[in-house]
Amino acid sequence: MIRMVLAFVVGIFVARYLGPSLYGQLSYSVALVMIFLGVAGPGMKDVITQKLDECKDETDKAGLLYASFRLMFIINAALLVATVLVAILLRPDDRLIWALVAIIGLGNVFRACESFELYFLYRLEMSRTVLIQAGSFLITAILKLILIWLAADLIWFGIAVGAELLITGAGFWLTYKTRKNQNKPILVWSLYYRKVIHVLKISVPAIGALGFTLMLFKADQVMLGWLAGDAATGFYAIAAQFSEYWLYLAAAVVTSMYPNLLNAKNKDLSEGTSGFKKQFITLCSLLIYSAILLQLLVYFTGNHIIIFFLGDSFVNSAEILRVHIWSLVFIFLLEALKKWFVIENLLSKYFTIMAIAAISNIGINLILIPEFGGIGAAWATVFAYGLAGFAGVFIFKSSREAGYLILKGALHPWKKISRTFYS
C-alpha cells in the first residue's frame, strides 16, 4: 500500500513532465511488454512453491529453483523477441517505440530471478524480499525524479522502468546465493529438467488465465496507441491509473480473508457446515459497497481530481475516468472470484471466462475506439470487467453458485437493515 501511494505520486510527476503524447508512448510500451512478458514467471509461482514443499532437502530445493530460473529466463528471452517483432509490426515507422519495448522488456526478462524469491516466501522469510523490492523501487523512483530535474528524454524513463525489475531480480539472486548453508547441485538442468517441465505443464491454465487478465488491463492501451495515437493513450492511461490503483485495496482485503475462507471450506467438508458460503457472501458485500462508495466519490469529483493533480493538459482524461470508474465494482469482485475458483478447483472454468472477457474486450475496442477514442475504450473495459467479474460465472453450471453468492452479498446489508427495522 505504501508503494502504491509513492508510485502514484511519482507517476503524477512523470505524467506532468512528459505530457499526454510522450506519456502515451511510455504507457503503450509498458502495456505491450506486460501482455507478453508478464505471464510466465508469475503464472508458475504457485506451482513451484507447491513443489518446494515436496523436495527432500536443501539440495533438492536448490535444483528446482535453479532449473526453474533457467526455464523462465529462456521463455522470457523468447517472448522479448516476439514482443519487439509485434511492436515493429504495429508501429513500423516508430523506432523510439521499438527501443522502449526492447529496454523495458529486457528488464522483464530478469523476472526469472523471482524463482529465488520463492525460497524465502516458502520459509516465511518475506522481510528479505520486501526490502529488496522496496530498495529497487526507491532507487528507480528517485532516478525518475532526477530525470525530470535534468529534463531528460523519454528513452531514459524507459530505462528507469526496466531497471527496477533488473535490480529486483539481481537482489533476489544475490540474497539466495549468499544465504547460509547453501547447497547448489551439480548438473541442475539435466537432473531437474523433467520436474520443471512438469511444473510448466501444470501451470498452463494459471499462465493462460493471467495472460488474459493482463489483456483486460493493458490491451486497451495498446489498441489506443495503434488506432487513435499516443495522446489518446496518454489520456486513457492516466484515467485508468486513477481507477485501477484501488485494486491494491481489494487485493489486500481478499488476501487477508483468504486463510479464513480456506479454513471454512475445510471445516464444511469435514463437518457438513456452510461457513465458507457465509464468509464469501460477507467478503463480496464488503467489496461491492466499498467499490460503490469509491465509484460515486470519483465520479462526482473526477474532473477536479485530474485538473488538481495533472493540470489542464490532461483535462480530456476526466471524462474517461468518469466512465472507467464504473468497472471498479467488477475489478473488486474479480479478486474474490480468483480465490473462489482456486478453492473450488475450477481453474479451467476461470481460464475460459477470462479468455471470453479478454476477447470480448478486444472486439468491442475495435468497434468503439475508431469512433469514440478513449471513451469507447473505457466503455469496453466496463463491459469486459462486468463479464469477468460477475456475468461470466453464469456461463457454466459449476460456477453459477459464485454468481448467486455475489447477489446475496449485494443484498446482505439490506437484509440486516430490514431485520433491525422490523424487529
Residue pairs with C-beta under 8 A, 6 or more apart in sequence:
1 248
1 249
1 252
3 133
3 134
3 137
4 245
4 248
6 137
6 138
6 141
7 137
7 141
8 241
8 245
10 141
10 144
10 145
11 241
12 309
12 310
13 144
13 145
13 148
14 23
14 26
14 144
14 148
14 157
15 23
15 234
15 238
15 310
15 314
16 310
16 311
16 313
17 148
18 26
18 154
18 157
18 234
19 234
19 313
20 230
20 231
20 234
20 235
20 313
20 314
20 316
21 229
21 230
21 231
21 234
22 154
22 230
22 234
23 234
23 237
23 238
24 224
24 225
24 229
24 230
24 231
24 232
24 233
24 234
24 235
24 237
25 96
25 97
25 100
25 154
25 225
25 230
25 233
25 234
26 100
26 154
26 157
26 158
26 161
27 221
27 225
27 233
27 234
27 237
28 97
28 221
28 222
28 224
28 225
28 230
28 233
29 87
29 97
29 100
29 101
29 104
29 158
30 104
30 161
30 218
31 218
31 219
31 221
31 222
31 225
31 237
32 83
32 86
32 87
32 90
32 101
32 218
32 222
33 83
33 101
33 104
33 105
33 108
34 108
34 214
34 217
34 218
35 211
35 214
35 215
35 218
35 219
35 222
36 79
36 80
36 82
36 83
36 86
36 105
37 76
37 79
37 80
37 83
37 105
37 108
37 109
37 111
38 108
38 210
38 214
39 207
39 210
39 211
39 214
40 72
40 75
40 76
40 79
40 207
41 72
41 76
41 111
41 112
41 114
41 115
42 111
42 114
42 210
43 203
43 206
43 207
43 208
43 209
43 210
43 211
44 68
44 72
44 199
44 200
44 203
44 206
44 207
45 114
45 118
46 203
46 206
47 199
47 202
47 203
47 206
48 64
48 65
48 68
48 115
48 118
48 199
49 118
49 121
49 122
51 64
51 195
51 199
52 61
52 64
52 65
52 118
52 119
52 122
53 122
55 61
55 64
57 183
58 181
58 182
58 183
59 183
59 185
60 185
61 119
62 182
62 183
62 184
62 185
62 188
63 185
63 188
63 191
63 192
64 192
64 195
64 196
65 115
65 116
65 118
65 119
65 176
66 184
66 185
66 188
66 189
66 192
67 188
67 189
67 191
67 192
67 193
67 195
67 196
68 115
68 196
68 199
69 112
69 113
69 115
69 116
69 173
70 112
70 188
70 189
71 196
71 197
71 200
72 111
72 112
72 114
72 115
73 109
73 110
73 112
76 108
76 109
76 110
76 111
76 112
77 109
79 105
80 102
80 105
80 106
80 108
80 109
83 101
83 105
84 98
84 101
84 102
84 105
87 97
87 98
87 101
88 98
90 222
90 225
90 226
91 97
91 98
91 225
91 226
96 154
96 155
99 155
99 158
100 154
100 155
100 158
103 155
103 158
103 159
103 161
103 162
104 158
104 161
104 162
105 162
106 162
106 166
107 161
107 162
107 163
107 164
107 165
107 166
108 162
108 165
110 165
110 166
110 168
110 169
110 170
111 165
111 169
112 169
113 168
113 169
113 170
113 172
113 173
114 169
114 172
116 172
116 173
116 175
116 176
117 129
117 172
119 176
120 126
120 128
120 129
120 175
120 176
121 129
128 175
129 172
129 175
132 168
132 171
132 172
132 175
133 168
133 171
135 167
135 171
136 164
136 165
136 167
136 168
136 171
137 164
139 163
139 164
139 167
140 160
140 161
140 163
140 164
140 167
143 160
143 163
144 157
144 160
147 156
147 157
147 160
176 182
185 191
185 192
205 347
205 348
205 350
205 351
206 347
208 351
208 354
208 355
209 347
209 350
209 351
209 354
212 351
212 354
212 355
212 357
212 358
213 354
213 358
213 388
215 358
215 361
215 362
216 354
216 357
216 358
216 361
216 381
216 384
216 385
216 388
217 244
219 358
219 361
219 362
219 365
220 236
220 240
220 361
220 365
220 377
220 380
220 381
221 233
221 236
221 237
221 240
223 362
223 365
223 366
223 369
223 377
224 232
224 233
224 236
224 369
224 373
224 374
224 377
225 232
225 233
227 365
227 366
227 369
227 370
228 369
228 370
228 373
228 374
232 373
232 374
234 314
235 314
235 316
235 317
235 320
235 374
236 317
236 320
236 374
236 377
236 378
238 306
238 310
238 314
238 317
239 306
239 317
239 318
239 320
239 321
239 324
239 374
239 378
240 320
240 324
240 381
242 298
242 302
242 305
242 306
242 317
242 321
242 325
243 298
243 321
243 324
243 325
243 327
243 328
244 331
246 291
246 294
246 328
246 331
246 332
247 331
247 332
247 335
249 290
250 287
250 290
250 291
250 331
250 332
250 335
250 336
251 335
253 283
253 286
253 287
253 290
253 335
254 283
254 287
254 335
254 336
254 338
254 339
257 279
257 283
258 339
260 279
261 276
261 279
261 280
261 283
261 339
261 343
262 343
264 275
264 276
264 278
264 279
265 276
265 343
267 273
267 275
267 276
268 274
268 275
268 276
276 343
277 405
280 336
280 340
280 405
280 409
281 405
281 408
281 409
281 412
282 409
282 412
283 336
283 409
284 333
284 336
284 405
284 406
284 408
284 409
284 410
284 412
285 409
285 410
285 412
285 413
287 329
287 332
287 333
287 335
287 336
287 409
288 329
288 332
288 333
288 406
288 409
288 410
289 413
290 332
291 328
291 329
291 331
291 332
291 333
292 329
294 325
294 328
295 325
295 326
295 328
295 329
298 305
298 321
298 322
298 325
298 328
299 322
299 325
299 326
302 318
302 321
302 322
302 325
303 315
303 318
303 319
303 322
305 318
305 321
306 314
306 315
306 317
306 318
306 321
307 314
307 315
307 318
310 317
316 374
317 374
319 375
320 374
320 375
320 377
320 378
323 375
323 378
323 379
323 382
324 378
324 381
324 382
326 382
327 381
327 382
327 385
327 386
329 389
330 382
330 385
330 386
330 388
330 389
330 390
331 385
331 389
332 389
333 389
333 390
333 406
334 385
334 388
334 389
337 350
337 389
337 393
337 402
338 350
340 402
341 347
341 349
341 350
341 399
341 402
344 398
344 399
344 402
346 398
346 399
349 396
349 398
349 399
352 395
352 396
353 387
353 388
353 392
353 393
353 395
353 396
353 399
354 388
356 387
356 392
356 395
357 384
357 385
357 387
357 388
357 392
358 384
358 388
360 383
360 384
360 387
361 380
361 381
361 383
361 384
364 379
364 380
364 383
364 384
365 376
365 377
365 380
367 376
368 375
368 376
368 377
368 379
368 380
369 376
369 377
369 380
370 376
372 379
390 403
390 406
391 403
393 399
393 400
393 402
393 403
393 406
394 400
394 403
